[in-house]
Amino acid sequence: MSLGSPGPAAVDFCGLSLAGPIINGSGTFDAIAALRVFGDGLLEAFPFDAYVSKTITLAPRQGNRPPRLWEAGAGLINSIGLPNKGLEGYLRDDLPILTRLPVPLITNVMGHSHAEIGELVSTVGSYDQVAAIEINVSCPNVDSGLVMGADPAETAALVSHVRGLTNKPLIIKLTPNATDVAAVALAAQEAGADAVSLINTLRAMALHPKTSEPWLGGKTGGLSGPAVRSIALAQVYEVAQRISIPIVGIGGVQSGDDALNLLKAGATVVAVGTESFRDPTAGSRIGAELAAISRKERE
Ligand SMILES: Cc1cc2nc3c(=O)[nH]c(=O)nc-3n(C[C@H](O)[C@H](O)[C@H](O)COP(=O)(O)O)c2cc1C
């Protein structure tokens, strides 16, 4: 594999100094599996400028029953269901390995109540190895029944609750399945978030070609990949008009040009998601393409 072509200039992302602006989307690059396959070569030429872990929850989760994937036109529908080892398993098994990565570690967490998310944030935030925390808010609050990231007041209440529990940068990963994503982003900023990331996957569905029953074990799933790229661009642009904290632009990025569009729309860094399943070195390639475009623009 040819990882690690020279990337663009260093980026300050809410206090983290990154060697370039390309990171991964949570859940789309398993660094521990990649280390097993590629060995220490991965550490010498890591494809991203920061690493975002897969979402962890307080208790372990099995995830949804299969099938978990459906290939859609220019996209992927997944209903993985956030399988993970839980907080204890993450700290015990994964953190010591992720600490070896040559880039800052952002731990992504999700919970069903303020108390759960608060415990995740304060515990994870107490580890020096964790540079920042991303909160995935695409989940219903058991106390209110509302999806935390779909409503500005819900998001504000959550961020206010966790803000005092850590001094690590807090990134709120917004859901695109909201009426007014920019209002949610503004609520997150006003409650003390250091950055927002968007977009997560869009709610989608596929039917079994013979039975017409839902194909996915979770019935609905989340659409990602090139099919969502122009939606991501619109949402990043709109959010950037309303907030002043940094934005992680995510959605369908496959090339340096795609990354540049999100940066021009107002993102500070760009995350590569589904494309890494097709090509685990995509992050390096996209970073190098972006650097080449930026050099040309400066000439
Ligand atoms: C298979 C799969 C698993 C994902 N798992 C997570 C996750 O654990 N936590 C999260 O916040 N986002 C998760 N995402 C969302 C991605 O990080 C990203 O926001 C989304 O896929 C859009 O980017 P893309 O079009 O480049 O894939 C997942 C996406 C995919 C396709």
The ligand as a Gaussian input file, in Angstrom:
#p B3LYP/6-31G(d) Opt

LIG

0 1
 C      -20.743000       1.305000       8.082000
 C      -20.816000       2.643000       8.755000
 C      -20.674000       2.739000      10.133000
 C      -20.745000       3.972000      10.776000
 N      -20.598000       4.039000      12.129000
 C      -20.660000       5.242000      12.765000
 C      -20.469000       5.319000      14.168000
 O      -20.181000       4.339000      14.850000
 N      -20.580000       6.552000      14.746000
 C      -20.842000       7.703000      14.019000
 O      -20.911000       8.786000      14.619000
 N      -20.993000       7.648000      12.677000
 C      -20.918000       6.454000      12.037000
 N      -21.048000       6.392000      10.666000
 C      -21.276000       7.644000       9.902000
 C      -19.984000       8.148000       9.242000
 O      -18.990000       8.478000      10.186000
 C      -20.264000       9.374000       8.333000
 O      -20.768000      10.419000       9.138000
 C      -21.277000       9.074000       7.223000
 O      -21.080000       7.776000       6.703000
 C      -21.191000      10.078000       6.062000
 O      -19.903000      10.068000       5.467000
 P      -19.541000       9.206000       4.136000
 O      -20.609000       9.496000       3.120000
 O      -18.178000       9.679000       3.719000
 O      -19.544000       7.765000       4.550000
 C      -20.964000       5.152000      10.007000
 C      -21.106000       5.057000       8.613000
 C      -21.011000       3.826000       7.990000
 C      -21.153000       3.765000       6.480000

